[in-house]
Amino acid sequence: MNIPTEHQVIRHNGQPVAVVVPYAEYVRTFGGQAAPEPTVPHDVVGRVVGDGIPPCRAWREHLGLTQAEVASRMGITQSAYAQMETPDARLRPATRRRIAAALGVAVEQLDL
């Protein structure tokens, strides 16, 4: 039996990652205002979810920056920054804040 639904669940590897809601519900929820900031571009989300790369790398590539440029902004070496972009890197909150600042994004935008 097919039952119409108002919400669409988007899954990746069987896990829910996002929900699409009707526009009218969105307006009711947020009072007709723009989406709450900060937002993440579709390209960045696609790279993280679809390609499995870390958010800091997806953002860096989206912004057209090299690892050396981000590392320079952070005051570290390119090789040190490269280690932060590995999929298994466990970044401390302070490090995440430094990366976000170097990329010019809010730290919440790295939470994908």
CORZIWO-V513266 format. One record per backbone hydrogen bond with DSSP energy under -0.5 kcal/mol. CO is the residue of the C=O (numbers start at 1). NH is the residue of the N-H. If there is no record, write none. Layout:
CO/NH
CO/NH
This chain:
1/3
2/4
7/9
8/10
8/20
9/11
10/17
10/18
12/15
15/12
18/10
19/21
20/8
22/26
23/27
24/28
25/29
26/30
27/31
27/32
30/33
41/44
41/45
42/46
43/47
44/48
45/49
46/50
46/51
47/51
47/53
48/52
54/57
54/58
55/59
56/60
57/61
58/62
59/63
60/65
61/64
66/70
67/71
68/72
69/73
70/74
71/75
71/76
72/75
77/81
78/82
79/83
80/84
81/84
81/85
82/85
83/86
85/54
86/89
89/91
92/96
93/97
94/98
95/99
96/100
97/101
98/102
99/103
100/104
100/105
106/109
107/110
108/111
110/112
